[in-house]
Structures are given as C-alpha cells and as structure tokens.
C-alpha cells in the first residue's frame, strides 16, 4: 500500500525528517511514535500530499506523491493535528462539503455523510454549528471528515491530542472499528493512547526511525530484562537484600515505603516471578502483590527516545 | 469547475454567516454615500452625467480599498486556522482553490455594487443619464473590484496573518495607484509605460460611459497576473 524510500524533508536549513524508509501493507494499523518535534507530523503531511518531499520516493497504491498527488488525494483521508474545521458551518453541512470536495457523487452523498456521522456518533448533533462544539466533538468531526469518502488510507495525526481519558477511550474504540476496512496511520507522543490499536509501530526521533516492529519486537531491543514490581510486608530492607542476591536479579529499588509495607521494583532477566515469591515467603516476608511491568510500551518508548537509562 | 463552485459556495456562505463581510460593506456604503453627498451632488452647474461620473470615480476608489479588506482573509485565514490542510489533502488543484476564493469574494462585492444602485437611480430620477453610461460605469467598477480582489488574494496567500496580508495588498494597490508620480520623473518611453500601470487612468473611460478593449484588457491582465501569482505561492508552500 505504502512504500517510502529515503524520504527527507527540509524546512529551510533544518531537516525535519531524514532518509526514512518503510513499507506499510494494506489493512495494517501503524503507530507513528515520537516526542513533539520528532518528525511525525511532517512524515504524515508528506504521505497526505500536503507537503512535498525534499528528496526520496513515496508511493501510495502505486502512485508517486510528487508525480500523481491528485490521484493519491482521492485515496486518502487526512486528519491533521488540528482538525481542519470551518466554525461557521453545521456538522452535516461541513461533512457534505468535504465529501463533495473528495469526489463523492450526489447519489452517494447522503449515505456517506450519514455513515461517517454514525461511525463517529455525531448523528444526534448533525445540525450543531461547529463553533459550539467541545474539543472532543471537534476531534470526532475531524475524524468524520477524514473517512466521509470511505478512503483506502486514513492518516490520523494525534487524533487523541487534548482529549480527556473517557474521550481517549472512545477515540481509540473508533479507530479500532476502522481496522480492516482501511489502512490506518496514527501518530501520538503518548504511547498508552495507541498501544492497543496498532499492529506495528515506527518510532521516530529527530527525524529518523530508531525502532520498528510490534510491541514484542520493540521490547527485544532491550534484551529479555524486565521489571517486576512487588508489594511486600515485613522487613522491607531485608526483602531488598534478599531479592538482590537472587539469580537473574540485577537491580532492586524501593519505590514506596509505608511503615512495614514497601513497593519494590526489581530488574529481572527472564521469567523468575515464581522463584522470587517463594524466596520471599520462605524468608517470612509477606507478598501482597506481584506485577510484571517492564514490557509495557511506555517504558520501551522512554528508553528509545531518552536512552537506556531512562526511568518511567 | 465543480471544485471551484464548491469552494466558492462555502466561502460565500462564510461571508454571509459572519459579521466581518457585512461590516466591511457597511463601512464602504457609508463612506460612499457620504462622499457622494459631499462631492458629487453639490454644485448647480453640473450635468447629470458629470455627477454620475463623479459617483463612479468615488466608488471606484472605495471599491479598490474595500477589495483589499474583503480579500485579506481568503487564504490567510485558512492557514491561520489550519483548514488549508483540508484543501491541500483533497483532490483539488491549487488554481481551483484560488479561483473559488476569488469568485466568492467577487460575488460578495457585487452585494456592495447592488447596494449603491440607489445613487445612480436618484440621478436618473432627477436628471438625465443613459442606461449605457450606468452599465459601462458598473462594468468598470466590477473590473476594478476584480483587480483589487485578485491583488488581495495574492497578498492573502503570502501571509498567515490577515493584517499583514492587508498591508501587503495595500502596498501593491498603492503602487498601482501612484504609479503616475514615478511617471512624472521618468523619460519616454518609460513615462507611458509607468503611467499605463495606474489603474485609475484606465477607469477614466468607464466613468464617462465608454468601454474600451484596451482598458478592459488592463484590468483583465492585472487580475490574471495576481491570481496566477497566488496560485504559484500556494504551490510553493508545499515545498517549504
């Protein structure tokens, strides 16, 4: 579906993205991860034919972004980081305008607009003027405009930006529903927001891809070491020393201490939770909770973007 | 053309649904009426056709200045609010964006022209002027308006700030208005060329009821160049 080879984009003297290469298959949901200013939006704008690349080759469904941008624009739905909304229009009026602009025929127009509003739960607000909408609803209208013409490729730049937790869950569910029908590129700088909806991730830092793959593959960048969290009751310092002396444990820290109850975080090579709990119990330390935490994408992301010494 | 009409219709609706367009036209009408009363009507020795000519002169200046204010938002606002990304990512050519915006502003300017008709109607009622004179004058006003709006569209494409866009367009209009001053201090053949750049020199014929192809061509050419330049600016922004 998408082939990118050596994509580079300069803003004046500054390279926003450098020599990016990746391939995206039809039907995949790809997460673009990176801190603010990493080059995510620039990459998505090039794929969305909003910007033209300085060098490199980008083809979408066989069309080249520099030679056939018009053909590509017929295939894509693009939601920029700020939803492109005309405040004075009503939701339905706006979606009709966008659909017509993207080539939806008069015969299909009512059905396409109704479908986009249904998918984004906007049907009951269809006559509302956009200027009166909350941030969450504006994001929904932004998503609706991106999919109103039923595009093959959806490019969503930070669709969860600025949403409250409930709205983030709703937006995530919306994107999850689009899976299969469309190829989806979604960017975020907060991993937790897209960690459950993507097939693969591309991690961008300072304009370059520094890691790629699914969650397991990204985790493998850091070997098998993972963190295990314990909540223990008893002699907490003794528990720390005990864990430190166990096989495969490289580091133990106290993250919280409340009387004789402490939260410990241990860096462990491989799966050794059973042995570690047994050792604690044998030493008369009460184990209130055990949790394997390290494989969480948030930690991987922090390590990728801040170096291996980063702590979440 | 379908996209031009779509963009034009939306833009026109934006003019009609927001206050800024109405305010600009109200101010233009107020000043036009005031100047008409102050300068065109007084004087007993004036013929009706002279009064009508003075009305067109005053209205042409107001049209040119008003066009800059009407068009300052066209593209600058799209960039300011980020809605330009919608147009850029849709299967729409940059020329269609520019033409759509231009036509919308032109149609809205026609509201102003229609609202000024009462002044020629008064002259017609109390004096003797030909419909041909009125038609030629309004045709000239439309050409002046189209030129001003095209220059304003170009200025609007240059900046994301509407104020900066208005200043840039204003400077361009001022340059075309005062070109004759430079013509005074240059030698032939530059004098003719520079004098020929001044728009109001080309409006003279229309104000007395004459439509001449060379004057129509001047306004058409300036409008074309400004719209072409605006299109090129939009194209260039994709490379930045």
Boltz contact constraints between the chains, C-beta under 6 A:
constraints:
  - contact:
      token1: [A, 48]
      token2: [B, 89]
      max_distance: 6.0
  - contact:
      token1: [A, 50]
      token2: [B, 85]
      max_distance: 6.0
  - contact:
      token1: [A, 50]
      token2: [B, 88]
      max_distance: 6.0
  - contact:
      token1: [A, 50]
      token2: [B, 89]
      max_distance: 6.0
  - contact:
      token1: [A, 51]
      token2: [B, 238]
      max_distance: 6.0
  - contact:
      token1: [A, 52]
      token2: [B, 238]
      max_distance: 6.0
  - contact:
      token1: [A, 52]
      token2: [B, 239]
      max_distance: 6.0
  - contact:
      token1: [A, 70]
      token2: [B, 91]
      max_distance: 6.0
  - contact:
      token1: [A, 73]
      token2: [B, 90]
      max_distance: 6.0
  - contact:
      token1: [A, 73]
      token2: [B, 91]
      max_distance: 6.0
  - contact:
      token1: [A, 74]
      token2: [B, 91]
      max_distance: 6.0
  - contact:
      token1: [A, 78]
      token2: [B, 89]
      max_distance: 6.0
  - contact:
      token1: [A, 80]
      token2: [B, 85]
      max_distance: 6.0
  - contact:
      token1: [A, 82]
      token2: [B, 82]
      max_distance: 6.0
  - contact:
      token1: [A, 84]
      token2: [B, 82]
      max_distance: 6.0
  - contact:
      token1: [A, 84]
      token2: [B, 83]
      max_distance: 6.0
  - contact:
      token1: [A, 84]
      token2: [B, 85]
      max_distance: 6.0
  - contact:
      token1: [A, 84]
      token2: [B, 86]
      max_distance: 6.0
  - contact:
      token1: [A, 88]
      token2: [B, 14]
      max_distance: 6.0
  - contact:
      token1: [A, 88]
      token2: [B, 17]
      max_distance: 6.0
  - contact:
      token1: [A, 88]
      token2: [B, 18]
      max_distance: 6.0
  - contact:
      token1: [A, 97]
      token2: [B, 10]
      max_distance: 6.0
  - contact:
      token1: [A, 100]
      token2: [B, 6]
      max_distance: 6.0
  - contact:
      token1: [A, 101]
      token2: [B, 6]
      max_distance: 6.0
  - contact:
      token1: [A, 101]
      token2: [B, 90]
      max_distance: 6.0
  - contact:
      token1: [A, 102]
      token2: [B, 90]
      max_distance: 6.0
